[in-house]
Amino acid sequence: MSVELGTEESRLAALCALAQQTRDLMDAVALTDVGEDDLTAATAALIAVTERLRAAVRQTPQPFEIAPDGTLRHLGNAVTGGANPHALPLVIEVRDGGVRAEVEFRPLHEGPPGGVHGGISAMILDHLLGQAVAAAGSAGMTGTLTVRYRRPVPYGTPLVATAEYTRTEGRKTWAEGRLSLLDGEALVEATGLFITPSAWIGG
């Protein structure tokens, strides 16, 4: 059994490495200025790689699971998933009263010229808010998300995302969060209402 676990962990590590290489590829595609011949050759190479990966496919991304160290992980998550090329991936630290993550967006996340798309900022904060309520023992699904954009969010600049649980009323839980520069200046602020599904509440 331990051999099987080790083999699966090795495969997942290889999958995460592939996902990271894909992120690098996506960045390169977004910024490349090579000529048409190189673009055509690269496209042909990617078609071959895509077909190779499609030789065996899942119906869904990697699911929630318990990692060998006993922690809960979700390698397929769009924000934190190491095996999801769409993810940054964000590494979230749980601390007293809330959660924190260091963030650095890439040119791939551009919305307005030179800045990060507002929807990307909202997605990051939505996830942090959800993690904050979960850490407080009130895990739920997003009911409402209110976002205030105070300043343009730059890419290629180290930022910090934080969120804190605020209160609970029955199955409703609220949290507040922000995306800030390292000096503490808030760029985006958010408030979220999360609803705990009745099926999640033990009888």
N, C-alpha and C positions, 0 to 999 in steps of 0.2 A: 504493500500500500504506500509506503514512504517513497518507493521508487516511482510509482505512478504520480504521486503528488509532486515530486521533484521534477518529473518530466513535464507535467502540466504547467508548473510555475516557470520552467525554462521556456516553454512555448509562449506563455503570456508575456514574459520578458521580451521575447523576440517580437511579439505583436506590438508591444509598446514602443520598441525601437523602430519598427516599421511606421507606426503612427507618427513618431517624432520626425522621421525622415520625410514623411508626407507633409508635415507642417513646414519643414524647410523647403520642400518642393513648392508648396503653395505660395510661400513668401517669394521664392525665385520667380514663379510665374507672374505674380503681381508686379514685380519690379524689373523683369528682364527687358532688355533692349537689343537682343540679338537679332540677326537677320532671318528672313523667311525660311531659308534652307535649314537653319538650326532649329527653328520652330517646328518645321515639318518633321525633321528627324526625331525630335523629342516627342512629338505626338505619336509617331509610329512606335517608339520604344514604350511609351506609356500604355498604348493599346495592348501590346504584348504582355506587359506586367499586369494590367487589369484582367485580361483573360486568364492568366495564371492564377490569380487570386480568386477568381470566380469558379475555379475547379471544385471548390468545396466552400459553401456559404451557409451562414446562419440565417434564421428568419428575423432575429432581433439582435441589437447590440449586446455586448457583454453585460450580464445581469448583476444585481447586487449579490455579494457573496462574502463569506468570512475568509479573510486572508490568513496565511500561515501564522502571523503574529497575533491573531485573534481579533483584529479590527475589522470593521465593516468597510468594504470598498465597492466602488461601482466604476469599473474601468471603461464602461460604455457611456458614461455621463457626458453631456455636451459641454459642461463647464470644468469638471474635475477629472474626467476619464482619461487615464494615460493611454488607453487603446483607441481613443476617439480622436481622429485628426482635427475635428472641429474645435476640440477643447484647447484651452491655453497650454497645458492643463493647470488649473488653479490648485494650490496646496493650502488648505484651510487649517488654521490653528485654533483650537478651542481654548478659551481662557475664561477666567471668572467673569460671569455676566454677559459673555458674548463670544464672538468669533472674529478672526483677523486673517487677512491674506495679503501677500505682496503681489502686485499686479504690474505687468508691463505689456501694454498692447503693441501690436505690430502694424505695419502699413496695410496689411491685409484687412484690418478692422476699420479702415477709413470710411467716414461718412461725408461730413463737410471737408473741404480741402485742408489737409494738415491735422485733422481731428478725428477722433473715434466716433463711429456711428452711435447715436443715442440709444438705439435698440440693444447694442452690445453692452453698454453701460448698465442698462436696465436689467438685462439678463444676469449679469454678474451680481448685481445687488439683490435681485430676486432670489438667487441661489444663497447668498450670504444670509439674507433674512430668514430663509427657510432653515438653514443650518443653525441659526441662533435660537429659533423657537424649538428645534429638535433637541439642541443641547440643554435647553431649559426643561425638557421633559414633556413638551407639548407639540410633538411633530404633527404637521398638517399639510394640506394642499393650499396653494395660493388662492385666496378669494378675491382680494383687490391689491393692486400695487400702485402707489402714488409716487411719482418721480418728479423732482424739481432739479432742473439743470441750471446750475449757478454760473459755471465757467466752462469754456471748451475743454474737452478732455484730450490731452496730447497722446500720441503714441511714441514709442521709443523712449519713454520717461518712466522711471520707477514711481509707482503709486502704491497706496495702501487702501484696501477695502475693509471696512469694519461694520459690524452689526450687533445690536443688543436686543434681547428680549425686554419687553416693557410691561405687558400685563396679559391676564387671561380671564375670560368670562365664559364659563361653560366650555363649549367646543371651539370657541373663538380665541385666537391668540394674536397679539400685535407685536411688531418689532420695528426698530428704526435702524437705518444704516447710512453709510456715506462712502463715497470714493474721494480720496484726498491726495494732495501732494504730500511729500515726505515732511514738509514743515507744518502740516496740519490744515492747510487751506482746503476747504471743502469744494469739490468741483461738481459733484452730483449728490443729492440727498434723496432718500427713499423711506417710505413707510409702507409696511405690508400687513394685511390681515390674512391670517391662515386659519383654515377650518380643519379640525381633526375629524376624518370620516368616522361615522359610528362603528364601522366594521373594525376600526383600529383600536377601539376602546374595549378592554377586556371586560367580560361579564362577570 
